[in-house]
Amino acid sequence: MSRNLYDVLGVGKTASEAEIKSAYRKLARKYHPDLNKDDKTAADKFKEVSNAYDIIGNAEKRKKYDNNEIDEEGKPTGFGAGFGGAGSGFNGYQSYGGNPFSGFSNRGFNGGTQGGFDFSSIFGDDIFSQFGGAQGSFRQRTAPQRGQDVSYNMRVDFLDAAKGVEKQISLNDKNINVKIPAGMQSGQTMRLKGLGNVGLNGGENGDVLITINVNEHPYFKADGLNILLDLPISVKEAISGAKITVPTINGKVAVTVPAFSSSGEKLRLKGLGIKSKTGQGDEIINLQIVLPKVKSDNLAEAAEKMENYAVRSF
């Protein structure tokens, strides 16, 4: 035996339209088949919830259901106001004599001004929608409505965004694994098809839109697929050259700083940037000469012995 539709949605008979709609959306998300692939009963529960909302979520159908004119499946019960009262027969026709069909309205089966037999009270108004009803007007069914998209903000560490990572998010009381491709940058959006709010009346589900926010890194920055790094070097390293260990997004490597390097000069580490489906970036090192914070007599004496050289063009 079918359950009471109000019990299916977990609401009382006096619930408002807004309360019924809210209860339906919550249960539809909970039992949506796409979010319950391992639960074989979810599809049946989702169907039951959708059927309940189709009836008591519609003011006209709800009234008929409350009057016991249709059952939990929306089928006519044969009871209700359509028979014109107990013992009255068809439109009060109480004897077998005379014309047994005189009670029918001359306007057809959809009721009439003369109190004819009202088939709509038994079968529901929609039974005549495809025929136009008494007036020949087409009764429009409720059109499918696409579910609303759901927005989600995700914060990601710099290295995870640069190299790609799989993260788990909680959505509609379900855990969903999200694969973030390498090279994602702040402000970019990912779309998860069909995982948003449930559509109504057979409409397709909405999507989930995930906006990525990448945390800043202490020394790396991203420029497209390239990784940028400012590398401080001493005066001695700048003049004499040096071999220095530097970080990359995949670990540390050794680089050679040429002798007589200046601040602002660039070293390019080929293929050590972000690797994505669209290509492979490099790591670009920006040299920055740093003077000692403590006064050095030796450095000052060496500077005095150095020949002056042109550094400005103006």
RAKACOR-V343602 format. One record per residue. N is the residue number from 1. RES is the residue in one letter. PHI is phi in degrees with one decimal (* if undefined). Layout:
N_RES_PHI ; N_RES_PHI
//
This chain:
1_M_* ; 2_S_-68.5 ; 3_R_-76.3 ; 4_N_-58.2 ; 5_L_-64.1 ; 6_Y_-67.9 ; 7_D_-68.0 ; 8_V_-59.2 ; 9_L_-88.3 ; 10_G_72.2 ; 11_V_-127.2 ; 12_G_-86.3 ; 13_K_-66.1 ; 14_T_-94.7 ; 15_A_-61.7 ; 16_S_-76.7 ; 17_E_-59.9 ; 18_A_-65.0 ; 19_E_-67.7 ; 20_I_-66.8 ; 21_K_-63.7 ; 22_S_-64.2 ; 23_A_-63.8 ; 24_Y_-62.1 ; 25_R_-62.2 ; 26_K_-64.1 ; 27_L_-72.1 ; 28_A_-64.3 ; 29_R_-65.0 ; 30_K_-62.6 ; 31_Y_-106.1 ; 32_H_-59.2 ; 33_P_-56.2 ; 34_D_-66.2 ; 35_L_-101.4 ; 36_N_-136.5 ; 37_K_-65.0 ; 38_D_-93.9 ; 39_D_-107.5 ; 40_K_-71.5 ; 41_T_-85.9 ; 42_A_-62.8 ; 43_A_-62.0 ; 44_D_-66.5 ; 45_K_-66.0 ; 46_F_-63.5 ; 47_K_-64.2 ; 48_E_-64.1 ; 49_V_-64.8 ; 50_S_-63.5 ; 51_N_-64.4 ; 52_A_-61.4 ; 53_Y_-69.7 ; 54_D_-61.3 ; 55_I_-94.1 ; 56_I_-84.2 ; 57_G_-85.7 ; 58_N_-108.8 ; 59_A_-55.2 ; 60_E_-69.1 ; 61_K_-67.6 ; 62_R_-61.8 ; 63_K_-61.2 ; 64_K_-67.3 ; 65_Y_-65.7 ; 66_D_-64.5 ; 67_N_-88.8 ; 68_N_62.6 ; 69_E_-88.4 ; 70_I_-130.4 ; 71_D_-94.4 ; 72_E_-66.3 ; 73_E_-101.4 ; 74_G_82.0 ; 75_K_-88.6 ; 76_P_-64.9 ; 77_T_-92.3 ; 78_G_89.4 ; 79_F_-115.4 ; 80_G_104.0 ; 81_A_-80.5 ; 82_G_-71.4 ; 83_F_-94.7 ; 84_G_75.7 ; 85_G_103.3 ; 86_A_-65.1 ; 87_G_75.2 ; 88_S_-90.7 ; 89_G_69.4 ; 90_F_-79.6 ; 91_N_55.4 ; 92_G_80.0 ; 93_Y_-77.5 ; 94_Q_-102.2 ; 95_S_-128.9 ; 96_Y_-83.1 ; 97_G_-78.7 ; 98_G_74.2 ; 99_N_-87.2 ; 100_P_-67.8 ; 101_F_-105.8 ; 102_S_-67.8 ; 103_G_-72.1 ; 104_F_-72.9 ; 105_S_-71.5 ; 106_N_-74.1 ; 107_R_-97.0 ; 108_G_103.3 ; 109_F_-82.1 ; 110_N_-96.2 ; 111_G_85.9 ; 112_G_-166.8 ; 113_T_-72.3 ; 114_Q_-97.6 ; 115_G_75.2 ; 116_G_-65.7 ; 117_F_-67.1 ; 118_D_-96.1 ; 119_F_-66.4 ; 120_S_-64.7 ; 121_S_-70.0 ; 122_I_-93.3 ; 123_F_-89.2 ; 124_G_88.8 ; 125_D_-61.1 ; 126_D_-68.5 ; 127_I_-63.5 ; 128_F_-103.4 ; 129_S_-62.0 ; 130_Q_-81.1 ; 131_F_-104.4 ; 132_G_95.6 ; 133_G_70.4 ; 134_A_-66.8 ; 135_Q_-90.6 ; 136_G_79.8 ; 137_S_-86.6 ; 138_F_-80.2 ; 139_R_-85.0 ; 140_Q_-81.0 ; 141_R_-75.0 ; 142_T_-65.5 ; 143_A_-76.5 ; 144_P_-60.4 ; 145_Q_-122.6 ; 146_R_-70.1 ; 147_G_-66.5 ; 148_Q_-72.4 ; 149_D_-72.4 ; 150_V_-114.5 ; 151_S_-94.1 ; 152_Y_-142.9 ; 153_N_-100.0 ; 154_M_-122.4 ; 155_R_-96.6 ; 156_V_-129.7 ; 157_D_-65.5 ; 158_F_-56.3 ; 159_L_-66.4 ; 160_D_-64.7 ; 161_A_-67.6 ; 162_A_-72.6 ; 163_K_-101.3 ; 164_G_89.9 ; 165_V_-159.1 ; 166_E_-109.8 ; 167_K_-123.0 ; 168_Q_-108.9 ; 169_I_-122.3 ; 170_S_-102.2 ; 171_L_-141.1 ; 172_N_53.5 ; 173_D_65.4 ; 174_K_-127.6 ; 175_N_-92.1 ; 176_I_-124.1 ; 177_N_-85.4 ; 178_V_-118.5 ; 179_K_-91.5 ; 180_I_-97.9 ; 181_P_-70.2 ; 182_A_-62.0 ; 183_G_93.8 ; 184_M_-65.8 ; 185_Q_-123.3 ; 186_S_-56.9 ; 187_G_95.2 ; 188_Q_-75.1 ; 189_T_-123.0 ; 190_M_-107.2 ; 191_R_-117.0 ; 192_L_-103.1 ; 193_K_-68.1 ; 194_G_76.7 ; 195_L_-105.4 ; 196_G_-87.1 ; 197_N_-66.1 ; 198_V_-70.6 ; 199_G_-72.7 ; 200_L_-106.8 ; 201_N_56.0 ; 202_G_85.2 ; 203_G_-71.8 ; 204_E_-71.2 ; 205_N_-73.6 ; 206_G_-75.6 ; 207_D_-110.3 ; 208_V_-103.9 ; 209_L_-108.1 ; 210_I_-103.4 ; 211_T_-94.4 ; 212_I_-90.3 ; 213_N_-124.6 ; 214_V_-94.3 ; 215_N_-69.0 ; 216_E_-70.3 ; 217_H_-103.7 ; 218_P_-57.6 ; 219_Y_-140.1 ; 220_F_-93.6 ; 221_K_-135.8 ; 222_A_-110.1 ; 223_D_-131.2 ; 224_G_66.7 ; 225_L_-91.8 ; 226_N_-89.7 ; 227_I_-104.6 ; 228_L_-105.1 ; 229_L_-140.8 ; 230_D_-84.9 ; 231_L_-113.4 ; 232_P_-71.2 ; 233_I_-133.0 ; 234_S_-80.0 ; 235_V_-61.1 ; 236_K_-61.6 ; 237_E_-64.7 ; 238_A_-68.3 ; 239_I_-80.4 ; 240_S_-91.2 ; 241_G_84.2 ; 242_A_-165.5 ; 243_K_-105.5 ; 244_I_-128.1 ; 245_T_-87.0 ; 246_V_-125.1 ; 247_P_-82.4 ; 248_T_-129.7 ; 249_I_-69.4 ; 250_N_-114.4 ; 251_G_129.0 ; 252_K_-93.0 ; 253_V_-138.2 ; 254_A_-96.5 ; 255_V_-127.1 ; 256_T_-105.3 ; 257_V_-90.6 ; 258_P_-63.9 ; 259_A_-62.8 ; 260_F_58.5 ; 261_S_-83.3 ; 262_S_-114.4 ; 263_S_-59.9 ; 264_G_95.1 ; 265_E_-69.7 ; 266_K_-113.3 ; 267_L_-116.9 ; 268_R_-110.3 ; 269_L_-100.1 ; 270_K_-63.2 ; 271_G_76.4 ; 272_L_-106.2 ; 273_G_-97.3 ; 274_I_-82.4 ; 275_K_-109.3 ; 276_S_-133.0 ; 277_K_-66.6 ; 278_T_-92.1 ; 279_G_156.4 ; 280_Q_-126.5 ; 281_G_-94.3 ; 282_D_-115.7 ; 283_E_-102.2 ; 284_I_-112.2 ; 285_I_-100.5 ; 286_N_-104.0 ; 287_L_-75.0 ; 288_Q_-135.1 ; 289_I_-75.8 ; 290_V_-118.4 ; 291_L_-76.9 ; 292_P_-64.9 ; 293_K_-75.5 ; 294_V_-100.5 ; 295_K_-58.7 ; 296_S_-117.6 ; 297_D_-63.4 ; 298_N_-63.7 ; 299_L_-68.5 ; 300_A_-65.9 ; 301_E_-65.2 ; 302_A_-64.8 ; 303_A_-65.3 ; 304_E_-63.8 ; 305_K_-83.9 ; 306_M_-74.5 ; 307_E_-75.3 ; 308_N_-72.5 ; 309_Y_-139.4 ; 310_A_-72.2 ; 311_V_-124.7 ; 312_R_-124.9 ; 313_S_-105.8 ; 314_F_-119.0
//
